Amino acid sequence: MAHDNACPCLARFEATNGTGLWEVYPWGLKVGGTCYGFTPTSHIVHSGVQGRSYRSGRLVEEQDDFGLWAALAVYQETDSWEDAGLAAWALGGSTMTPVVETHKIPGTVTLSIGGLRTSDNPDASLRYREDGQCVQVDAIQRFADVCLAAIKACREAHSPAASTRSRRRTNGRRP
């Protein structure tokens, strides 16, 4: 596999799973120091969703039984069911307590690149997944976009039409 280390790195991200630095070059990828070259069958699949959180609120109603205790005390003092009922109505009821909850939904990002070649394997593939509240969605999206463009350039360079185009242009005219 021939690759030029002098080529500039087009995009990179640091993996959180221990595989190290992932870099895209015009010739292929370097992951944790291992080189993977693009082939005409190279392909990439990517998806990513950032983690998020939201708050929800609700009211919790609890009976405090204060009205019943007040009614009992009034009845014991006055021997009047009417006064006891008024005390229960006036002082009874429920307590309303607001409850606010924060819900966290984790994000996930996946990256799968196939059809790569190494010195040992002519059909290698790479997979990366990151889960959690703070995932690198933007960095990995940029990495995937640049990687796809490099794969397309590799396909064009290896297509039969590319070799025909270069032969046709020797006469100085555009096809």
N, C-alpha and C positions, 0 to 999 in steps of 0.2 A: 504494500500500500504506500503510494507516494503522496506525501503531503508536505507543504511548505510551512515550516514553523515561523517564517518571517511574515506570513499573512496576518493581517490584523484580526483580532477576535471581534466578531460581529455582535455578539450578545452573550451574557453570562448570568448565572444566578448561583448562589451558595445553597446547596441542599441541606435540609434539616434532618435527613435520615442517616447521615454519616457517610454518604457516597462522595462528598467533597464538592468541588467546583465543577459546574457544568458549563462548557463553553462551545459556541458555534463558530466555525471557520468556513470559508468558502469550500473547502475540501471535505468537511465532515465535522465530527464532534470530538471533544476531549472531556472525559468524565473521570474525575479523580486521578488524572494523569494517564489514563488509558485512551488511546486514539481509536476512533471508529470512523471509517470512510463512508461517504455516500455512494450509492449505486443507483442505476436506473430504476430499481424496484424499491428504493427507499420511500417510506411513508411515515406520516405523523398524525396522531390523534391527541387532541387536547380538550380538556374542559375544566372550568374553574368557577367557583362561587365563593365569595367572601363571607366570612362568618358575620353574624349580626346579632343584635340583642334588641328586645323591645320590652316595654313596661305595660302591665295591665293593672287595673284597679277594680276593686269590688267593695261593697259594703257588707259587713257581717252584723247581723242583728242577734242580740243576745237578751234573753229575758233576765232582768235583775231581781225580780220578786220583791222589790222595794214596796210596791203598792199593796201587796198582800200583807206584809209586815205592818204597814201603816194602818190598813183596815183593821187588823187584829188589835192594834194598840187603841184605836179610836173606839172600837166596839167594847173593849174592856173598860174604857173610861166612861162611855156614854150609854152603853147598853142599847144603842140605836143601830139597826141594820142600815138604815138610810144614810146616816152619817158615815158609817164604815164603808158603804159602797161609794160615796162621794170621795172619801180619802183614797180608796183603791184606784178610782178613776183618775183623780188629780195627780197622784204620786206614782202611779203604776206605769207600765209600759216597758219598752225595751231600750237597750243601749245600742246605738249604731256606731260601729268602729270601721273606719276606712282601712283597707289592706291593699298595699301596693306591692306587686311582685315583679321582679326582673327575670326575664327568660332569655337564655343565651342559646343561640342556634349555631353550631359549629359550621365552618366552611370546609370546603374540600377542593383540591386541585389535583388533576391527574394528567400525566404525560406519558405517551407510549410512542416509541420510535422504532420502526422495524426496517428490515432490508438493508442493514448496515454490514460492513465487513471489517474484520480485524485481521491481524497476521495469522491468527489461529482459527478463525471462524468466518466463512464466506457469507453467512446469513445470520448475523447477530441482531439482537434487539435489546432495547433499554426501556425500563418502566420506572416511573417515579410517581409517588402519591404523597400528599401532605394533607393532614386533617387538623382542625383546631379552630379556635376563635380568630386568630390572626394568621392567615396563610398568605403566601406570596403570589396572589392572583395576577397582579399587574406585571411583575418581573417575569413570571413564567409564561404569561400571554405574549409578552414581547419576545421572549426566547423562542416560543413556538412559531410566531409569525416570521421571524428571521430565519429559523430553521426550515420552514416550508419554502421560503423564497430561495434558499440555498439548494434545497432538494430539487426544486423546479429548474434552477440553473444547471444542475448536474444532469437532469433528464434531457434538457435541450442540448447540452454538450455531447451527450452520448446517443442522441437520436440519429437515425440514418439521414434525415433531412438536414441535420446540421453539417454532416460531412459533404452532402451534395451542395449545400449553399456555399460552403467555403471553396469548393472546386469551381462553381459557376462564377464566383466573383473574381476569379483570376483575370478575366478579360476587362475588368474595370467597370463593368456595367452592373447595375442592380437587377436582381431577378424580377 
